[in-house]
Amino acid sequence: MPPPQKIGFIGQAVTDAMVRGLRTESAAVPQVMMSQRSADVSAKLAADFLRLLR
């Protein structure tokens, strides 16, 4: 079964942990898009991962 095209997370700590886990494995997901709802978390993640879109 192919992975879902879009997934979402509730909570800043969960979002941070999941995105870091998904992006640490280079083949896990090619791209991550964050909403502006958690702008501080997405800014920190974007600084760490170049292919993260905000």
mmCIF entry with sequence, helices, sheets and N, C-alpha, C, O atoms, coordinates in Angstrom:
data_MODEL
# 
_entry.id   MODEL 
# 
_entity.id                         1 
_entity.type                       polymer 
_entity.pdbx_number_of_molecules   1 
# 
_entity_poly.entity_id                      1 
_entity_poly.type                           'polypeptide(L)' 
_entity_poly.nstd_linkage                   no 
_entity_poly.nstd_monomer                   no 
_entity_poly.pdbx_seq_one_letter_code       MPPPQKIGFIGQAVTDAMVRGLRTESAAVPQVMMSQRSADVSAKLAADFLRLLR 
_entity_poly.pdbx_seq_one_letter_code_can   MPPPQKIGFIGQAVTDAMVRGLRTESAAVPQVMMSQRSADVSAKLAADFLRLLR 
_entity_poly.pdbx_strand_id                 A 
# 
loop_
_entity_poly_seq.entity_id 
_entity_poly_seq.num 
_entity_poly_seq.mon_id 
_entity_poly_seq.hetero 
1 1  MET n 
1 2  PRO n 
1 3  PRO n 
1 4  PRO n 
1 5  GLN n 
1 6  LYS n 
1 7  ILE n 
1 8  GLY n 
1 9  PHE n 
1 10 ILE n 
1 11 GLY n 
1 12 GLN n 
1 13 ALA n 
1 14 VAL n 
1 15 THR n 
1 16 ASP n 
1 17 ALA n 
1 18 MET n 
1 19 VAL n 
1 20 ARG n 
1 21 GLY n 
1 22 LEU n 
1 23 ARG n 
1 24 THR n 
1 25 GLU n 
1 26 SER n 
1 27 ALA n 
1 28 ALA n 
1 29 VAL n 
1 30 PRO n 
1 31 GLN n 
1 32 VAL n 
1 33 MET n 
1 34 MET n 
1 35 SER n 
1 36 GLN n 
1 37 ARG n 
1 38 SER n 
1 39 ALA n 
1 40 ASP n 
1 41 VAL n 
1 42 SER n 
1 43 ALA n 
1 44 LYS n 
1 45 LEU n 
1 46 ALA n 
1 47 ALA n 
1 48 ASP n 
1 49 PHE n 
1 50 LEU n 
1 51 ARG n 
1 52 LEU n 
1 53 LEU n 
1 54 ARG n 
# 
_struct_asym.id          A 
_struct_asym.entity_id   1 
# 
loop_
_struct_conf.conf_type_id 
_struct_conf.id 
_struct_conf.pdbx_PDB_helix_id 
_struct_conf.beg_label_comp_id 
_struct_conf.beg_label_asym_id 
_struct_conf.beg_label_seq_id 
_struct_conf.pdbx_beg_PDB_ins_code 
_struct_conf.end_label_comp_id 
_struct_conf.end_label_asym_id 
_struct_conf.end_label_seq_id 
_struct_conf.pdbx_end_PDB_ins_code 
_struct_conf.beg_auth_comp_id 
_struct_conf.beg_auth_asym_id 
_struct_conf.beg_auth_seq_id 
_struct_conf.end_auth_comp_id 
_struct_conf.end_auth_asym_id 
_struct_conf.end_auth_seq_id 
_struct_conf.pdbx_PDB_helix_class 
_struct_conf.details 
_struct_conf.pdbx_PDB_helix_length 
HELX_P HELX_P1 AA1 GLN A 12 ? THR A 24 ? GLN A 12 THR A 24 1 ? 13 
HELX_P HELX_P2 AA2 GLN A 36 ? SER A 38 ? GLN A 36 SER A 38 5 ? 3  
HELX_P HELX_P3 AA3 ALA A 39 ? ASP A 48 ? ALA A 39 ASP A 48 1 ? 10 
# 
_struct_conf_type.id          HELX_P 
_struct_conf_type.criteria    ? 
_struct_conf_type.reference   ? 
# 
_struct_sheet.id               AA1 
_struct_sheet.type             ? 
_struct_sheet.number_strands   2 
_struct_sheet.details          ? 
# 
_struct_sheet_order.sheet_id     AA1 
_struct_sheet_order.range_id_1   1 
_struct_sheet_order.range_id_2   2 
_struct_sheet_order.offset       ? 
_struct_sheet_order.sense        parallel 
# 
loop_
_struct_sheet_range.sheet_id 
_struct_sheet_range.id 
_struct_sheet_range.beg_label_comp_id 
_struct_sheet_range.beg_label_asym_id 
_struct_sheet_range.beg_label_seq_id 
_struct_sheet_range.pdbx_beg_PDB_ins_code 
_struct_sheet_range.end_label_comp_id 
_struct_sheet_range.end_label_asym_id 
_struct_sheet_range.end_label_seq_id 
_struct_sheet_range.pdbx_end_PDB_ins_code 
_struct_sheet_range.beg_auth_comp_id 
_struct_sheet_range.beg_auth_asym_id 
_struct_sheet_range.beg_auth_seq_id 
_struct_sheet_range.end_auth_comp_id 
_struct_sheet_range.end_auth_asym_id 
_struct_sheet_range.end_auth_seq_id 
AA1 1 VAL A 32 ? MET A 33 ? VAL A 32 MET A 33 
AA1 2 LEU A 52 ? LEU A 53 ? LEU A 52 LEU A 53 
# 
loop_
_atom_site.group_PDB 
_atom_site.id 
_atom_site.type_symbol 
_atom_site.label_atom_id 
_atom_site.label_alt_id 
_atom_site.label_comp_id 
_atom_site.label_asym_id 
_atom_site.label_entity_id 
_atom_site.label_seq_id 
_atom_site.pdbx_PDB_ins_code 
_atom_site.Cartn_x 
_atom_site.Cartn_y 
_atom_site.Cartn_z 
_atom_site.occupancy 
_atom_site.B_iso_or_equiv 
_atom_site.pdbx_formal_charge 
_atom_site.auth_seq_id 
_atom_site.auth_comp_id 
_atom_site.auth_asym_id 
_atom_site.auth_atom_id 
_atom_site.pdbx_PDB_model_num 
ATOM 1   N N  . MET A 1 1  ? 0.842  -1.169 0.000  1.00 0.00 ? 1  MET A N  1 
ATOM 2   C CA . MET A 1 1  ? 0.000  0.000  0.000  1.00 0.00 ? 1  MET A CA 1 
ATOM 3   C C  . MET A 1 1  ? 0.893  1.241  0.000  1.00 0.00 ? 1  MET A C  1 
ATOM 4   O O  . MET A 1 1  ? 1.798  1.339  0.829  1.00 0.00 ? 1  MET A O  1 
ATOM 5   N N  . PRO A 1 2  ? 0.661  2.186  -0.907 1.00 0.00 ? 2  PRO A N  1 
ATOM 6   C CA . PRO A 1 2  ? 1.473  3.401  -0.929 1.00 0.00 ? 2  PRO A CA 1 
ATOM 7   C C  . PRO A 1 2  ? 1.149  4.296  0.272  1.00 0.00 ? 2  PRO A C  1 
ATOM 8   O O  . PRO A 1 2  ? 0.030  4.263  0.783  1.00 0.00 ? 2  PRO A O  1 
ATOM 9   N N  . PRO A 1 3  ? 2.109  5.085  0.719  1.00 0.00 ? 3  PRO A N  1 
ATOM 10  C CA . PRO A 1 3  ? 1.852  5.986  1.849  1.00 0.00 ? 3  PRO A CA 1 
ATOM 11  C C  . PRO A 1 3  ? 0.856  7.069  1.456  1.00 0.00 ? 3  PRO A C  1 
ATOM 12  O O  . PRO A 1 3  ? 0.705  7.363  0.270  1.00 0.00 ? 3  PRO A O  1 
ATOM 13  N N  . PRO A 1 4  ? 0.174  7.666  2.429  1.00 0.00 ? 4  PRO A N  1 
ATOM 14  C CA . PRO A 1 4  ? -0.791 8.722  2.110  1.00 0.00 ? 4  PRO A CA 1 
ATOM 15  C C  . PRO A 1 4  ? -0.087 9.933  1.504  1.00 0.00 ? 4  PRO A C  1 
ATOM 16  O O  . PRO A 1 4  ? 1.086  10.183 1.780  1.00 0.00 ? 4  PRO A O  1 
ATOM 17  N N  . GLN A 1 5  ? -0.814 10.678 0.679  1.00 0.00 ? 5  GLN A N  1 
ATOM 18  C CA . GLN A 1 5  ? -0.249 11.859 0.040  1.00 0.00 ? 5  GLN A CA 1 
ATOM 19  C C  . GLN A 1 5  ? -0.115 13.033 1.008  1.00 0.00 ? 5  GLN A C  1 
ATOM 20  O O  . GLN A 1 5  ? 0.811  13.837 0.897  1.00 0.00 ? 5  GLN A O  1 
ATOM 21  N N  . LYS A 1 6  ? -1.047 13.124 1.957  1.00 0.00 ? 6  LYS A N  1 
ATOM 22  C CA . LYS A 1 6  ? -1.009 14.199 2.940  1.00 0.00 ? 6  LYS A CA 1 
ATOM 23  C C  . LYS A 1 6  ? -1.315 13.636 4.316  1.00 0.00 ? 6  LYS A C  1 
ATOM 24  O O  . LYS A 1 6  ? -2.203 12.797 4.468  1.00 0.00 ? 6  LYS A O  1 
ATOM 25  N N  . ILE A 1 7  ? -0.581 14.097 5.312  1.00 0.00 ? 7  ILE A N  1 
ATOM 26  C CA . ILE A 1 7  ? -0.861 13.737 6.692  1.00 0.00 ? 7  ILE A CA 1 
ATOM 27  C C  . ILE A 1 7  ? -0.748 14.995 7.536  1.00 0.00 ? 7  ILE A C  1 
ATOM 28  O O  . ILE A 1 7  ? -0.048 15.936 7.162  1.00 0.00 ? 7  ILE A O  1 
ATOM 29  N N  . GLY A 1 8  ? -1.419 15.016 8.649  1.00 0.00 ? 8  GLY A N  1 
ATOM 30  C CA . GLY A 1 8  ? -1.376 16.175 9.522  1.00 0.00 ? 8  GLY A CA 1 
ATOM 31  C C  . GLY A 1 8  ? -1.134 15.752 10.958 1.00 0.00 ? 8  GLY A C  1 
ATOM 32  O O  . GLY A 1 8  ? -1.396 14.612 11.343 1.00 0.00 ? 8  GLY A O  1 
ATOM 33  N N  . PHE A 1 9  ? -0.631 16.687 11.738 1.00 0.00 ? 9  PHE A N  1 
ATOM 34  C CA . PHE A 1 9  ? -0.338 16.420 13.137 1.00 0.00 ? 9  PHE A CA 1 
ATOM 35  C C  . PHE A 1 9  ? -0.918 17.541 13.983 1.00 0.00 ? 9  PHE A C  1 
ATOM 36  O O  . PHE A 1 9  ? -0.962 18.697 13.561 1.00 0.00 ? 9  PHE A O  1 
ATOM 37  N N  . ILE A 1 10 ? -1.355 17.191 15.162 1.00 0.00 ? 10 ILE A N  1 
ATOM 38  C CA . ILE A 1 10 ? -1.893 18.173 16.096 1.00 0.00 ? 10 ILE A CA 1 
ATOM 39  C C  . ILE A 1 10 ? -0.877 18.375 17.209 1.00 0.00 ? 10 ILE A C  1 
ATOM 40  O O  . ILE A 1 10 ? -0.395 17.414 17.809 1.00 0.00 ? 10 ILE A O  1 
ATOM 41  N N  . GLY A 1 11 ? -0.563 19.617 17.474 1.00 0.00 ? 11 GLY A N  1 
ATOM 42  C CA . GLY A 1 11 ? 0.366  19.948 18.549 1.00 0.00 ? 11 GLY A CA 1 
ATOM 43  C C  . GLY A 1 11 ? 1.751  20.247 18.025 1.00 0.00 ? 11 GLY A C  1 
ATOM 44  O O  . GLY A 1 11 ? 2.250  19.552 17.139 1.00 0.00 ? 11 GLY A O  1 
ATOM 45  N N  . GLN A 1 12 ? 2.372  21.271 18.562 1.00 0.00 ? 12 GLN A N  1 
ATOM 46  C CA . GLN A 1 12 ? 3.670  21.702 18.068 1.00 0.00 ? 12 GLN A CA 1 
ATOM 47  C C  . GLN A 1 12 ? 4.772  20.684 18.344 1.00 0.00 ? 12 GLN A C  1 
ATOM 48  O O  . GLN A 1 12 ? 5.624  20.452 17.487 1.00 0.00 ? 12 GLN A O  1 
ATOM 49  N N  . ALA A 1 13 ? 4.768  20.076 19.522 1.00 0.00 ? 13 ALA A N  1 
ATOM 50  C CA . ALA A 1 13 ? 5.814  19.111 19.855 1.00 0.00 ? 13 ALA A CA 1 
ATOM 51  C C  . ALA A 1 13 ? 5.709  17.871 18.970 1.00 0.00 ? 13 ALA A C  1 
ATOM 52  O O  . ALA A 1 13 ? 6.725  17.350 18.509 1.00 0.00 ? 13 ALA A O  1 
ATOM 53  N N  . VAL A 1 14 ? 4.497  17.402 18.732 1.00 0.00 ? 14 VAL A N  1 
ATOM 54  C CA . VAL A 1 14 ? 4.289  16.230 17.875 1.00 0.00 ? 14 VAL A CA 1 
ATOM 55  C C  . VAL A 1 14 ? 4.692  16.561 16.443 1.00 0.00 ? 14 VAL A C  1 
ATOM 56  O O  . VAL A 1 14 ? 5.355  15.760 15.783 1.00 0.00 ? 14 VAL A O  1 
ATOM 57  N N  . THR A 1 15 ? 4.297  17.726 15.964 1.00 0.00 ? 15 THR A N  1 
ATOM 58  C CA . THR A 1 15 ? 4.651  18.140 14.607 1.00 0.00 ? 15 THR A CA 1 
ATOM 59  C C  . THR A 1 15 ? 6.164  18.193 14.444 1.00 0.00 ? 15 THR A C  1 
ATOM 60  O O  . THR A 1 15 ? 6.705  17.667 13.471 1.00 0.00 ? 15 THR A O  1 
ATOM 61  N N  . ASP A 1 16 ? 6.844  18.824 15.387 1.00 0.00 ? 16 ASP A N  1 
ATOM 62  C CA . ASP A 1 16 ? 8.298  18.931 15.322 1.00 0.00 ? 16 ASP A CA 1 
ATOM 63  C C  . ASP A 1 16 ? 8.945  17.548 15.274 1.00 0.00 ? 16 ASP A C  1 
ATOM 64  O O  . ASP A 1 16 ? 9.814  17.292 14.441 1.00 0.00 ? 16 ASP A O  1 
ATOM 65  N N  . ALA A 1 17 ? 8.525  16.674 16.155 1.00 0.00 ? 17 ALA A N  1 
ATOM 66  C CA . ALA A 1 17 ? 9.116  15.334 16.220 1.00 0.00 ? 17 ALA A CA 1 
ATOM 67  C C  . ALA A 1 17 ? 8.836  14.529 14.953 1.00 0.00 ? 17 ALA A C  1 
ATOM 68  O O  . ALA A 1 17 ? 9.730  13.856 14.441 1.00 0.00 ? 17 ALA A O  1 
ATOM 69  N N  . MET A 1 18 ? 7.624  14.587 14.448 1.00 0.00 ? 18 MET A N  1 
ATOM 70  C CA . MET A 1 18 ? 7.275  13.805 13.259 1.00 0.00 ? 18 MET A CA 1 
ATOM 71  C C  . MET A 1 18 ? 7.995  14.311 12.017 1.00 0.00 ? 18 MET A C  1 
ATOM 72  O O  . MET A 1 18 ? 8.501  13.514 11.227 1.00 0.00 ? 18 MET A O  1 
ATOM 73  N N  . VAL A 1 19 ? 8.046  15.626 11.836 1.00 0.00 ? 19 VAL A N  1 
ATOM 74  C CA . VAL A 1 19 ? 8.737  16.174 10.663 1.00 0.00 ? 19 VAL A CA 1 
ATOM 75  C C  . VAL A 1 19 ? 10.222 15.833 10.728 1.00 0.00 ? 19 VAL A C  1 
ATOM 76  O O  . VAL A 1 19 ? 10.812 15.449 9.718  1.00 0.00 ? 19 VAL A O  1 
ATOM 77  N N  . ARG A 1 20 ? 10.823 15.968 11.892 1.00 0.00 ? 20 ARG A N  1 
ATOM 78  C CA . ARG A 1 20 ? 12.242 15.624 12.025 1.00 0.00 ? 20 ARG A CA 1 
ATOM 79  C C  . ARG A 1 20 ? 12.469 14.143 11.704 1.00 0.00 ? 20 ARG A C  1 
ATOM 80  O O  . ARG A 1 20 ? 13.439 13.797 11.029 1.00 0.00 ? 20 ARG A O  1 
ATOM 81  N N  . GLY A 1 21 ? 11.591 13.281 12.178 1.00 0.00 ? 21 GLY A N  1 
ATOM 82  C CA . GLY A 1 21 ? 11.720 11.859 11.887 1.00 0.00 ? 21 GLY A CA 1 
ATOM 83  C C  . GLY A 1 21 ? 11.540 11.545 10.420 1.00 0.00 ? 21 GLY A C  1 
ATOM 84  O O  . GLY A 1 21 ? 12.296 10.756 9.853  1.00 0.00 ? 21 GLY A O  1 
ATOM 85  N N  . LEU A 1 22 ? 10.548 12.154 9.800  1.00 0.00 ? 22 LEU A N  1 
ATOM 86  C CA . LEU A 1 22 ? 10.292 11.906 8.383  1.00 0.00 ? 22 LEU A CA 1 
ATOM 87  C C  . LEU A 1 22 ? 11.407 12.446 7.498  1.00 0.00 ? 22 LEU A C  1 
ATOM 88  O O  . LEU A 1 22 ? 11.750 11.826 6.491  1.00 0.00 ? 22 LEU A O  1 
ATOM 89  N N  . ARG A 1 23 ? 11.971 13.580 7.855  1.00 0.00 ? 23 ARG A N  1 
ATOM 90  C CA . ARG A 1 23 ? 13.009 14.179 7.028  1.00 0.00 ? 23 ARG A CA 1 
ATOM 91  C C  . ARG A 1 23 ? 14.390 13.614 7.313  1.00 0.00 ? 23 ARG A C  1 
ATOM 92  O O  . ARG A 1 23 ? 15.291 13.770 6.489  1.00 0.00 ? 23 ARG A O  1 
ATOM 93  N N  . THR A 1 24 ? 14.586 12.966 8.451  1.00 0.00 ? 24 THR A N  1 
ATOM 94  C CA . THR A 1 24 ? 15.881 12.365 8.753  1.00 0.00 ? 24 THR A CA 1 
ATOM 95  C C  . THR A 1 24 ? 16.166 11.211 7.804  1.00 0.00 ? 24 THR A C  1 
ATOM 96  O O  . THR A 1 24 ? 17.296 11.042 7.344  1.00 0.00 ? 24 THR A O  1 
ATOM 97  N N  . GLU A 1 25 ? 15.149 10.425 7.514  1.00 0.00 ? 25 GLU A N  1 
ATOM 98  C CA . GLU A 1 25 ? 15.280 9.349  6.526  1.00 0.00 ? 25 GLU A CA 1 
ATOM 99  C C  . GLU A 1 25 ? 15.086 9.970  5.152  1.00 0.00 ? 25 GLU A C  1 
ATOM 100 O O  . GLU A 1 25 ? 13.984 10.411 4.826  1.00 0.00 ? 25 GLU A O  1 
ATOM 101 N N  . SER A 1 26 ? 16.122 10.012 4.354  1.00 0.00 ? 26 SER A N  1 
ATOM 102 C CA . SER A 1 26 ? 16.068 10.727 3.079  1.00 0.00 ? 26 SER A CA 1 
ATOM 103 C C  . SER A 1 26 ? 14.973 10.222 2.140  1.00 0.00 ? 26 SER A C  1 
ATOM 104 O O  . SER A 1 26 ? 14.428 11.004 1.362  1.00 0.00 ? 26 SER A O  1 
ATOM 105 N N  . ALA A 1 27 ? 14.644 8.943  2.196  1.00 0.00 ? 27 ALA A N  1 
ATOM 106 C CA . ALA A 1 27 ? 13.634 8.401  1.293  1.00 0.00 ? 27 ALA A CA 1 
ATOM 107 C C  . ALA A 1 27 ? 12.224 8.419  1.889  1.00 0.00 ? 27 ALA A C  1 
ATOM 108 O O  . ALA A 1 27 ? 11.263 8.060  1.208  1.00 0.00 ? 27 ALA A O  1 
ATOM 109 N N  . ALA A 1 28 ? 12.092 8.828  3.137  1.00 0.00 ? 28 ALA A N  1 
ATOM 110 C CA . ALA A 1 28 ? 10.788 8.756  3.808  1.00 0.00 ? 28 ALA A CA 1 
ATOM 111 C C  . ALA A 1 28 ? 9.742  9.610  3.100  1.00 0.00 ? 28 ALA A C  1 
ATOM 112 O O  . ALA A 1 28 ? 8.692  9.105  2.701  1.00 0.00 ? 28 ALA A O  1 
ATOM 113 N N  . VAL A 1 29 ? 10.018 10.871 2.948  1.00 0.00 ? 29 VAL A N  1 
ATOM 114 C CA . VAL A 1 29 ? 9.125  11.779 2.220  1.00 0.00 ? 29 VAL A CA 1 
ATOM 115 C C  . VAL A 1 29 ? 9.985  12.791 1.469  1.00 0.00 ? 29 VAL A C  1 
ATOM 116 O O  . VAL A 1 29 ? 10.955 13.308 2.023  1.00 0.00 ? 29 VAL A O  1 
ATOM 117 N N  . PRO A 1 30 ? 9.645  13.074 0.231  1.00 0.00 ? 30 PRO A N  1 
ATOM 118 C CA . PRO A 1 30 ? 10.471 13.997 -0.542 1.00 0.00 ? 30 PRO A CA 1 
ATOM 119 C C  . PRO A 1 30 ? 10.282 15.462 -0.148 1.00 0.00 ? 30 PRO A C  1 
ATOM 120 O O  . PRO A 1 30 ? 11.161 16.290 -0.393 1.00 0.00 ? 30 PRO A O  1 
ATOM 121 N N  . GLN A 1 31 ? 9.142  15.784 0.459  1.00 0.00 ? 31 GLN A N  1 
ATOM 122 C CA . GLN A 1 31 ? 8.821  17.179 0.712  1.00 0.00 ? 31 GLN A CA 1 
ATOM 123 C C  . GLN A 1 31 ? 7.843  17.283 1.872  1.00 0.00 ? 31 GLN A C  1 
ATOM 124 O O  . GLN A 1 31 ? 6.991  16.413 2.053  1.00 0.00 ? 31 GLN A O  1 
ATOM 125 N N  . VAL A 1 32 ? 7.965  18.346 2.654  1.00 0.00 ? 32 VAL A N  1 
ATOM 126 C CA . VAL A 1 32 ? 7.052  18.602 3.759  1.00 0.00 ? 32 VAL A CA 1 
ATOM 127 C C  . VAL A 1 32 ? 6.560  20.031 3.636  1.00 0.00 ? 32 VAL A C  1 
ATOM 128 O O  . VAL A 1 32 ? 7.352  20.939 3.380  1.00 0.00 ? 32 VAL A O  1 
ATOM 129 N N  . MET A 1 33 ? 5.269  20.243 3.813  1.00 0.00 ? 33 MET A N  1 
ATOM 130 C CA . MET A 1 33 ? 4.699  21.577 3.796  1.00 0.00 ? 33 MET A CA 1 
ATOM 131 C C  . MET A 1 33 ? 4.073  21.848 5.157  1.00 0.00 ? 33 MET A C  1 
ATOM 132 O O  . MET A 1 33 ? 3.305  21.035 5.670  1.00 0.00 ? 33 MET A O  1 
ATOM 133 N N  . MET A 1 34 ? 4.407  22.998 5.735  1.00 0.00 ? 34 MET A N  1 
ATOM 134 C CA . MET A 1 34 ? 3.890  23.372 7.047  1.00 0.00 ? 34 MET A CA 1 
ATOM 135 C C  . MET A 1 34 ? 2.920  24.539 6.900  1.00 0.00 ? 34 MET A C  1 
ATOM 136 O O  . MET A 1 34 ? 3.104  25.412 6.052  1.00 0.00 ? 34 MET A O  1 
ATOM 137 N N  . SER A 1 35 ? 1.906  24.539 7.723  1.00 0.00 ? 35 SER A N  1 
ATOM 138 C CA . SER A 1 35 ? 0.981  25.678 7.730  1.00 0.00 ? 35 SER A CA 1 
ATOM 139 C C  . SER A 1 35 ? 1.567  26.798 8.573  1.00 0.00 ? 35 SER A C  1 
ATOM 140 O O  . SER A 1 35 ? 2.455  26.566 9.394  1.00 0.00 ? 35 SER A O  1 
ATOM 141 N N  . GLN A 1 36 ? 1.080  27.985 8.374  1.00 0.00 ? 36 GLN A N  1 
ATOM 142 C CA . GLN A 1 36 ? 1.535  29.131 9.158  1.00 0.00 ? 36 GLN A CA 1 
ATOM 143 C C  . GLN A 1 36 ? 0.935  29.121 10.557 1.00 0.00 ? 36 GLN A C  1 
ATOM 144 O O  . GLN A 1 36 ? 1.268  29.968 11.386 1.00 0.00 ? 36 GLN A O  1 
ATOM 145 N N  . ARG A 1 37 ? 0.068  28.181 10.815 1.00 0.00 ? 37 ARG A N  1 
ATOM 146 C CA . ARG A 1 37 ? -0.544 28.087 12.132 1.00 0.00 ? 37 ARG A CA 1 
ATOM 147 C C  . ARG A 1 37 ? 0.504  27.876 13.219 1.00 0.00 ? 37 ARG A C  1 
ATOM 148 O O  . ARG A 1 37 ? 0.351  28.353 14.343 1.00 0.00 ? 37 ARG A O  1 
ATOM 149 N N  . SER A 1 38 ? 1.543  27.174 12.882 1.00 0.00 ? 38 SER A N  1 
ATOM 150 C CA . SER A 1 38 ? 2.644  26.958 13.825 1.00 0.00 ? 38 SER A CA 1 
ATOM 151 C C  . SER A 1 38 ? 3.910  27.579 13.240 1.00 0.00 ? 38 SER A C  1 
ATOM 152 O O  . SER A 1 38 ? 4.890  26.885 12.971 1.00 0.00 ? 38 SER A O  1 
ATOM 153 N N  . ALA A 1 39 ? 3.872  28.885 13.052 1.00 0.00 ? 39 ALA A N  1 
ATOM 154 C CA . ALA A 1 39 ? 4.948  29.603 12.365 1.00 0.00 ? 39 ALA A CA 1 
ATOM 155 C C  . ALA A 1 39 ? 6.296  29.439 13.063 1.00 0.00 ? 39 ALA A C  1 
ATOM 156 O O  . ALA A 1 39 ? 7.321  29.314 12.393 1.00 0.00 ? 39 ALA A O  1 
ATOM 157 N N  . ASP A 1 40 ? 6.312  29.436 14.388 1.00 0.00 ? 40 ASP A N  1 
ATOM 158 C CA . ASP A 1 40 ? 7.593  29.303 15.083 1.00 0.00 ? 40 ASP A CA 1 
ATOM 159 C C  . ASP A 1 40 ? 8.212  27.926 14.859 1.00 0.00 ? 40 ASP A C  1 
ATOM 160 O O  . ASP A 1 40 ? 9.419  27.808 14.651 1.00 0.00 ? 40 ASP A O  1 
ATOM 161 N N  . VAL A 1 41 ? 7.373  26.882 14.903 1.00 0.00 ? 41 VAL A N  1 
ATOM 162 C CA . VAL A 1 41 ? 7.870  25.522 14.661 1.00 0.00 ? 41 VAL A CA 1 
ATOM 163 C C  . VAL A 1 41 ? 8.315  25.371 13.210 1.00 0.00 ? 41 VAL A C  1 
ATOM 164 O O  . VAL A 1 41 ? 9.374  24.802 12.946 1.00 0.00 ? 41 VAL A O  1 
ATOM 165 N N  . SER A 1 42 ? 7.518  25.875 12.266 1.00 0.00 ? 42 SER A N  1 
ATOM 166 C CA . SER A 1 42 ? 7.888  25.730 10.862 1.00 0.00 ? 42 SER A CA 1 
ATOM 167 C C  . SER A 1 42 ? 9.160  26.513 10.543 1.00 0.00 ? 42 SER A C  1 
ATOM 168 O O  . SER A 1 42 ? 9.952  26.067 9.712  1.00 0.00 ? 42 SER A O  1 
ATOM 169 N N  . ALA A 1 43 ? 9.380  27.658 11.172 1.00 0.00 ? 43 ALA A N  1 
ATOM 170 C CA . ALA A 1 43 ? 10.608 28.418 10.936 1.00 0.00 ? 43 ALA A CA 1 
ATOM 171 C C  . ALA A 1 43 ? 11.837 27.650 11.434 1.00 0.00 ? 43 ALA A C  1 
ATOM 172 O O  . ALA A 1 43 ? 12.867 27.626 10.760 1.00 0.00 ? 43 ALA A O  1 
ATOM 173 N N  . LYS A 1 44 ? 11.732 27.026 12.606 1.00 0.00 ? 44 LYS A N  1 
ATOM 174 C CA . LYS A 1 44 ? 12.841 26.232 13.136 1.00 0.00 ? 44 LYS A CA 1 
ATOM 175 C C  . LYS A 1 44 ? 13.137 25.033 12.234 1.00 0.00 ? 44 LYS A C  1 
ATOM 176 O O  . LYS A 1 44 ? 14.295 24.724 11.955 1.00 0.00 ? 44 LYS A O  1 
ATOM 177 N N  . LEU A 1 45 ? 12.084 24.371 11.788 1.00 0.00 ? 45 LEU A N  1 
ATOM 178 C CA . LEU A 1 45 ? 12.270 23.203 10.922 1.00 0.00 ? 45 LEU A CA 1 
ATOM 179 C C  . LEU A 1 45 ? 12.829 23.614 9.563  1.00 0.00 ? 45 LEU A C  1 
ATOM 180 O O  . LEU A 1 45 ? 13.686 22.921 9.015  1.00 0.00 ? 45 LEU A O  1 
ATOM 181 N N  . ALA A 1 46 ? 12.359 24.720 9.019  1.00 0.00 ? 46 ALA A N  1 
ATOM 182 C CA . ALA A 1 46 ? 12.852 25.189 7.724  1.00 0.00 ? 46 ALA A CA 1 
ATOM 183 C C  . ALA A 1 46 ? 14.343 25.511 7.798  1.00 0.00 ? 46 ALA A C  1 
ATOM 184 O O  . ALA A 1 46 ? 15.073 25.307 6.827  1.00 0.00 ? 46 ALA A O  1 
ATOM 185 N N  . ALA A 1 47 ? 14.792 26.008 8.935  1.00 0.00 ? 47 ALA A N  1 
ATOM 186 C CA . ALA A 1 47 ? 16.217 26.295 9.107  1.00 0.00 ? 47 ALA A CA 1 
ATOM 187 C C  . ALA A 1 47 ? 17.047 25.009 9.110  1.00 0.00 ? 47 ALA A C  1 
ATOM 188 O O  . ALA A 1 47 ? 18.200 25.010 8.679  1.00 0.00 ? 47 ALA A O  1 
ATOM 189 N N  . ASP A 1 48 ? 16.464 23.926 9.591  1.00 0.00 ? 48 ASP A N  1 
ATOM 190 C CA . ASP A 1 48 ? 17.177 22.653 9.683  1.00 0.00 ? 48 ASP A CA 1 
ATOM 191 C C  . ASP A 1 48 ? 17.068 21.798 8.421  1.00 0.00 ? 48 ASP A C  1 
ATOM 192 O O  . ASP A 1 48 ? 17.965 21.008 8.126  1.00 0.00 ? 48 ASP A O  1 
ATOM 193 N N  . PHE A 1 49 ? 15.983 21.954 7.685  1.00 0.00 ? 49 PHE A N  1 
ATOM 194 C CA . PHE A 1 49 ? 15.736 21.110 6.517  1.00 0.00 ? 49 PHE A CA 1 
ATOM 195 C C  . PHE A 1 49 ? 15.446 22.000 5.313  1.00 0.00 ? 49 PHE A C  1 
ATOM 196 O O  . PHE A 1 49 ? 14.427 22.690 5.278  1.00 0.00 ? 49 PHE A O  1 
ATOM 197 N N  . LEU A 1 50 ? 16.329 21.984 4.343  1.00 0.00 ? 50 LEU A N  1 
ATOM 198 C CA . LEU A 1 50 ? 16.223 22.887 3.199  1.00 0.00 ? 50 LEU A CA 1 
ATOM 199 C C  . LEU A 1 50 ? 14.991 22.655 2.333  1.00 0.00 ? 50 LEU A C  1 
ATOM 200 O O  . LEU A 1 50 ? 14.489 23.598 1.721  1.00 0.00 ? 50 LEU A O  1 
ATOM 201 N N  . ARG A 1 51 ? 14.498 21.436 2.269  1.00 0.00 ? 51 ARG A N  1 
ATOM 202 C CA . ARG A 1 51 ? 13.373 21.143 1.377  1.00 0.00 ? 51 ARG A CA 1 
ATOM 203 C C  . ARG A 1 51 ? 12.029 21.256 2.065  1.00 0.00 ? 51 ARG A C  1 
ATOM 204 O O  . ARG A 1 51 ? 11.028 20.766 1.544  1.00 0.00 ? 51 ARG A O  1 
ATOM 205 N N  . LEU A 1 52 ? 11.987 21.882 3.207  1.00 0.00 ? 52 LEU A N  1 
ATOM 206 C CA . LEU A 1 52 ? 10.729 22.099 3.922  1.00 0.00 ? 52 LEU A CA 1 
ATOM 207 C C  . LEU A 1 52 ? 10.093 23.365 3.366  1.00 0.00 ? 52 LEU A C  1 
ATOM 208 O O  . LEU A 1 52 ? 10.746 24.406 3.284  1.00 0.00 ? 52 LEU A O  1 
ATOM 209 N N  . LEU A 1 53 ? 8.846  23.282 2.992  1.00 0.00 ? 53 LEU A N  1 
ATOM 210 C CA . LEU A 1 53 ? 8.122  24.442 2.492  1.00 0.00 ? 53 LEU A CA 1 
ATOM 211 C C  . LEU A 1 53 ? 7.248  25.017 3.585  1.00 0.00 ? 53 LEU A C  1 
ATOM 212 O O  . LEU A 1 53 ? 6.634  24.270 4.347  1.00 0.00 ? 53 LEU A O  1 
ATOM 213 N N  . ARG A 1 54 ? 7.184  26.329 3.672  1.00 0.00 ? 54 ARG A N  1 
ATOM 214 C CA . ARG A 1 54 ? 6.320  26.965 4.663  1.00 0.00 ? 54 ARG A CA 1 
ATOM 215 C C  . ARG A 1 54 ? 5.258  27.759 3.961  1.00 0.00 ? 54 ARG A C  1 
ATOM 216 O O  . ARG A 1 54 ? 4.418  28.379 4.613  1.00 0.00 ? 54 ARG A O  1 
# 
